[in-house]
Amino acid sequence: MIIRSTVYHRIPYRIPYRYVRLYSSSSSNPFPINDNNKRGKSNNNNNNNNKLSNWQKFINYTQSSKFEDKTMPKLYLSAIILALVPFYFYMRDRYYEDKQLKIMYKKKEENASSLTEYEYLALKSFNKNDKLKPLELKKYKLYQLMRKEFRRQNLFNSDAMFNPSPKDLDDWYSKQARKSSAPEKPSQLSLENDIKYLENEHNPKIQKSEDTTNFYDLKAKEYDDAVKWEERGIFMGSKRKWLMSHAKGDVLEISCGTGRNIPYFYPQQVKSITFIDSARNMVQICKDKFENSYPNFKKVAYAVGKGEDLTKLSSSNMKYDTIIEAFGLCCHKNPVQVLKNMSQLLKPGGRIVLLEHGRSNWEFINNHLDFRSEKRMAKWKCRWNLDIGELIDEAGLDIVKEKRAHLSTTWMMILKKPGDPINSDEKPFLDKLFGRDVNR
Ligand SMILES: C[S@@+](CC[C@H](N)C(=O)[O-])C[C@H]1O[C@@H](n2cnc3c(N)ncnc32)[C@H](O)[C@@H]1O
């Protein structure tokens, strides 16, 4: 007795109290600890669960086996079905597009003049040798919207085919095209009539053009310091390098400014170079820069004059292999005239290479450019929201290559006169590979 009592009394000091209590309270069960423990836990869980917020209960539920076994497969299945619905409509749209294209090709073969303008643009958009011009592309995009609208309206009518009459197209285009100064509706749809809908003319946010010569004459000394950090921030150097890498043979640079392209000049590929700008002080800085950098390059000329007067300024038989311009179109009084003059001064096979800034492909960027256009004009005499593609179309030039940067506000363009052939190094890689002729 004494011994047992001693043992009994020593136990509480060695084993934590709760085990002793559990052991003693369940004499009928040989292994009561776990059992009770479990019961205790589940009771606790229930109590705890009641205290949880709905959100926490939901999280607990997502971690339970019930969720994994029953709800999860249902969720997967619904997600797949949901994804399939738009996929079905997308594929159905492609199917109709393809079907319609076949009809258009047939129509073209039978009688090309019976094609509607939409059909003509649609076929041209698939023709690699005859790309859509910027204005045509704009128009085609508007017609594509019309097609989408038609599909939406006929979502459950699978037989309906988009086949608008010229009048439907006309109505849609007049409704959609921006025409804040309300030009009259064209009697016949053609590229010439589209001129009435030009963004550059009818968007009131685009400032009226001005002669900026005096402004840049006064700005000349501080110009480089004022723009250098902005240009470094957006790596404009690489774009200028691209521009100058295309300057070959006899080169004319219009709106040369202070000669910011000179650091990227490739003397080995240039026979002669002429710099021209309407601001005398800008030309002077450009001259100093070039003479410092290339003292041995003798075939260089400097001129003060306007791009609009180029054909009058240039001696009648002087023509160029490359005419380049950087950020000049936005500052000209008549940029289209300048482009037309450039085209006249090109040698056969010559190229115009532009590095310009203007409207973007993104509407939210354009809204910002439009919003700030007045301030930009006041600060830099620069119309930074111009549609450069429209200017090129208006001047009647062909686009050989187009690259866009900085959310597509920087336009890097290589242009040619319409009759000139495309060189082999300008052909797309696959055309070169298969020897396809892409001359227009
Ligand atoms: C924004 S600056 C660009 C200068 C330079 N090309 C550059 O990349 O830094 C515009 C330049 O165009 C010139 N300019 C403005 N109107 C012109 C015109 N009608 N003909 C030729 N140059 C003109 C200005 O004098 C100015 O030097």
The ligand as an SDF file (V2000), in Angstrom:
LIG
                    3D

 27 29  0  0  0  0  0  0  0  0999 V2000
   11.4420   69.5090  -84.2760 C   0  0  0  0  0  0  0  0  0  0  0  0
   12.6980   70.1780  -85.1870 S   0  0  0  0  0  0  0  0  0  0  0  0
   13.5530   68.7200  -85.7160 C   0  0  0  0  0  0  0  0  0  0  0  0
   14.9900   68.9740  -86.0380 C   0  0  0  0  0  0  0  0  0  0  0  0
   15.8260   67.7800  -86.4180 C   0  0  0  0  0  0  0  0  0  0  0  0
   15.3800   67.1700  -87.6270 N   0  0  0  0  0  0  0  0  0  0  0  0
   15.8700   66.7750  -85.3030 C   0  0  0  0  0  0  0  0  0  0  0  0
   15.6290   65.6100  -85.5610 O   0  0  0  0  0  0  0  0  0  0  0  0
   16.1890   67.1350  -84.1890 O   0  0  0  0  0  0  0  0  0  0  0  0
   11.8800   70.7580  -86.6270 C   0  0  0  0  0  0  0  0  0  0  0  0
   12.7910   71.4290  -87.5920 C   0  0  0  0  0  0  0  0  0  0  0  0
   12.0440   71.6780  -88.7870 O   0  0  0  0  0  0  0  0  0  0  0  0
   12.4310   72.9320  -89.2830 C   0  0  0  0  0  0  0  0  0  0  0  0
   11.3700   73.4170  -90.1620 N   0  0  0  0  0  0  0  0  0  0  0  0
   10.1700   73.9020  -89.8150 C   0  0  0  0  0  0  0  0  0  0  0  0
    9.4590   74.2160  -90.8960 N   0  0  0  0  0  0  0  0  0  0  0  0
   10.2250   73.9130  -91.9580 C   0  0  0  0  0  0  0  0  0  0  0  0
   10.0490   73.9870  -93.3510 C   0  0  0  0  0  0  0  0  0  0  0  0
    8.9180   74.4490  -93.8550 N   0  0  0  0  0  0  0  0  0  0  0  0
   11.0350   73.5730  -94.1490 N   0  0  0  0  0  0  0  0  0  0  0  0
   12.1740   73.0940  -93.6350 C   0  0  0  0  0  0  0  0  0  0  0  0
   12.4150   73.0010  -92.3320 N   0  0  0  0  0  0  0  0  0  0  0  0
   11.4500   73.3980  -91.4910 C   0  0  0  0  0  0  0  0  0  0  0  0
   12.6290   73.7610  -88.0430 C   0  0  0  0  0  0  0  0  0  0  0  0
   13.4260   74.8760  -88.2870 O   0  0  0  0  0  0  0  0  0  0  0  0
   13.3000   72.7450  -87.1180 C   0  0  0  0  0  0  0  0  0  0  0  0
   14.6700   72.7930  -87.2410 O   0  0  0  0  0  0  0  0  0  0  0  0
  1  2  1  0
  2  3  1  0
  2 10  1  0
  3  4  1  0
  4  5  1  0
  5  6  1  0
  5  7  1  0
  7  8  2  0
  7  9  1  0
 10 11  1  0
 11 12  1  0
 11 26  1  0
 12 13  1  0
 13 14  1  0
 13 24  1  0
 14 15  1  0
 14 23  1  0
 15 16  2  0
 16 17  1  0
 17 18  1  0
 17 23  2  0
 18 19  1  0
 18 20  2  0
 20 21  1  0
 21 22  2  0
 22 23  1  0
 24 25  1  0
 24 26  1  0
 26 27  1  0
M  CHG  2   2   1   9  -1
M  END
$$$$
